[in-house]
Amino acid sequence: MAMPNPGEPIGGLGGDAAGGFGALFEQTQKMQAAMIDAQRELAEARVEGSAGGGLVTATVNGGGELVDLKISPQAVDPDNTETCYHVLLGRQTLVQLGDVLRRA
């Protein structure tokens, strides 16, 4: 059985093994830095959606956290807080808020 020549590429890495692994390590570090940048951008992203004909507007960040919730004064009747409850917890409102969270 012939022994490999020390100057020949090993396992398709090109050059000697140490140089090939060094290049692979460098590429891995670049990919990791790119991933960190992408995660930072995602965390800073904001997605807004509304429900109830615009009576409720929610804003979430890229992590899916609710960062702002605006409720129109028209949605709230001080003498009828149950209406506000239905606007906030109504099925359509929850569906639309879920859509906002999925887009984040």
C-alpha positions in Angstrom: 0.0 0.0 0.0 1.4 3.4 -1.0 1.8 6.1 1.6 0.4 9.5 0.7 2.9 12.2 -0.3 3.0 14.9 2.5 2.7 17.7 -0.1 -0.5 16.3 -1.7 -4.0 17.5 -0.7 -5.6 15.5 2.0 -9.3 14.7 1.8 -9.9 17.4 -0.8 -9.0 20.2 1.6 -6.3 21.6 -0.7 -2.6 22.0 0.4 -1.6 20.4 3.6 -4.2 19.4 6.2 -3.3 22.3 8.6 -3.8 24.9 5.8 -7.1 23.3 4.8 -8.4 23.2 8.3 -7.3 26.8 8.8 -9.3 27.9 5.8 -12.3 25.9 7.0 -12.0 27.5 10.5 -11.8 31.0 8.9 -14.9 30.3 6.8 -16.7 29.1 9.9 -15.8 32.2 11.8 -17.1 34.4 8.9 -20.4 32.4 8.8 -20.8 32.8 12.6 -20.2 36.6 12.4 -22.8 36.8 9.6 -25.3 34.8 11.7 -24.8 37.2 14.6 -25.4 40.2 12.3 -28.6 38.6 10.9 -29.9 37.8 14.4 -29.2 41.4 15.5 -31.1 42.7 12.4 -34.0 40.4 13.1 -34.2 41.5 16.8 -34.3 45.2 15.6 -37.0 44.5 13.0 -40.6 45.6 13.6 -43.8 44.3 12.1 -47.1 46.1 12.5 -50.6 44.7 12.0 -54.1 45.9 12.8 -57.5 44.4 13.5 -61.0 45.5 14.1 -60.9 47.9 11.2 -57.9 49.6 12.6 -59.2 49.9 16.1 -56.3 47.9 17.4 -52.7 48.0 16.1 -50.0 45.7 17.4 -46.3 45.9 16.7 -44.0 43.0 17.4 -40.2 42.7 17.1 -38.3 40.0 15.2 -38.3 37.8 18.3 -42.1 37.8 18.3 -42.4 40.0 21.4 -45.2 42.5 21.5 -43.5 45.9 21.7 -46.5 48.3 21.1 -50.2 48.0 21.3 -52.4 50.9 20.3 -56.1 50.9 21.0 -58.2 53.6 19.3 -60.4 55.6 21.7 -63.3 54.6 19.5 -62.8 51.0 20.6 -63.3 51.9 24.3 -66.6 53.0 25.7 -66.1 53.7 29.4 -69.7 52.6 30.1 -69.3 49.4 28.1 -65.9 47.8 28.7 -67.1 44.5 27.4 -66.9 45.9 23.9 -63.2 46.5 24.4 -62.8 43.0 25.7 -64.5 41.6 22.6 -62.3 43.8 20.3 -59.1 42.7 22.0 -60.0 39.0 22.4 -62.2 38.5 19.4 -61.3 35.6 17.2 -60.5 37.8 14.2 -58.2 40.0 16.3 -56.3 37.0 17.6 -56.0 35.6 14.1 -54.7 38.9 12.8 -52.3 39.3 15.7 -51.1 35.7 15.0 -50.5 36.8 11.4 -48.3 39.7 12.6 -46.3 37.4 14.9 -45.7 34.9 12.0 -44.4 37.8 9.8 -42.0 38.9 12.5 
